[in-house]
Amino acid sequence: MACGTPRAGPSRKSAGACFKAFGGKGYATEAATAARAYAYEALGWKTAISLVAPENHASRSVAQRLGATRDGDFTHPRLGSLEIWRHIGADDLTSGGLEGYA
């Protein structure tokens, strides 16, 4: 099954349909945790945000599970209105580091 079409390319709706069968299994939370750990530990970031489309309840839930809190809105020129979810800072994070993936 392909997400999107060769001419149009991928889209949020086609990707959502492509990955719907994998929802609710914790894969997105695990991936987001690993990405945040990499950003903090390997890249030295002090903070991170998630930009979430208001209608994307699953992504909002992942951000909340990772301890992120709502920190305003952002209007992207192509994607429109997005919610900003700020994650716990690197210095305040007590678990969820890369050591869990070694």
Secondary structure, DSSP 4 states (H G I P E B T S, - for coil): --SSBTTTB--HHHHHHHHGGGTTSSHHHHHHHHHHHHHHHTS--S--EEEE-TT-HHHHHHHHHTT-EEEEEEEETTTEEEEEEEPPPGGG--S--GGGG-
